[in-house]
């Protein structure tokens, strides 16, 4: 059991923590809404799901490719100077998309251009918030709890965001979801940079915080990937697992003529992740983070590899829920390791690399398993999708033992 002084309540009692965290969550809710809102709005305005898919792909491509650039700007100039221009540009482009897709018979070209442009500017509120947690909470034990809370909250936003987008589309119009996304990100960004802890961060030149063991050892520079490689690579492996899982669950449900039942497995994953993340963050661990991360990755991949042998959707959901218990802990540990490995002035970039690796892995996993489904038995597809993460984790453990 953790002492009251090291509880989640203690995290939120830190000066300016509630204000800063609340602002970041407000803006990040936009990211939970935008993909579905963009898909529905473009499909309705152009009459083409192919155009909608292309717009979402272009948006996602620029978000991922340019995320290290945006993070570098944050580290160099500080959130107060770098975030507002990004937030304003992103909100304006989303608002332009909302106005454009509010009409019918829209050409695909302006939609594609605006989607491509919007993807270049999303302010990296998640990585910035994780960097600010380090400033708010010098105690490394409290920082683990803060990262767990942050990871769980972010996952819940990506559950509630699509629900809100769908509700707005059903009651009003899909374009309203895009407009709401623009308003949320702008309000959250401006509220975040008005926080005293964000105003105090001026950019490059910050001092290196102590390492997890309190030794104050020098950190590995982000560019060298010496210390950052493990969390980045294993986060990519986790992304492959979870990106593939979404399609595999749908295929599993459709094979049994219960397509709507796929939602139960997705819900089990989210609930398991939230429960596991909160439990994980509330404890202190003797095992080092560099060992915990591959162990947690194995704990995610093994149940999912076996999930294809489930006899029905209830069993599948239960197995997926067990795997979910370790998702938020694994991501929390990856972010902590990245923060520890960052060079002075590079913490936002370090967290962004983990986030980018996870998203890239998720896209790759979905694309790869899409080629396997229908060509291999479904059970083999589950196993094949989880094999990269298992191989990466076991390799990391073997290297750690040799050292």
Protein Blocks (a to p, Z undefined) as FASTA:
>chain_A
ZZfklcfklmmmpghklmmmmmmmmmmmmmmmmmmmmmmmmmmmnopaklmmmmmmmmmm
mmmmmmmmmmmmmmmnopklmmmmmmmmmmmmmmmmmmmmmpghiafklmmmmmmmmmmm
occfklmmmmmmmmmmmblklmmmmmmmmmmmmmmmmmmmmmmmmmmmmmmomklmmmmm
mmmmmmmmmmmmmpmklmmpgbehiacdddfkonopacddfklommmmmmmmmmmmmmmm
mmmmmmmmmmmmmmnopaklmmmmmmmmmmmmmmmmmmmmmpccfbdfklmmmmmmmmmm
mmmmmmmmpfbfklmmmmmmmmmmmmmmmmmmmmmmmmmmpcehilmmmmmmmmmmmmmm
mmmmmmmmmmmgopacfklmmmmmmmmmmmmmmmmmmmmmmZZ
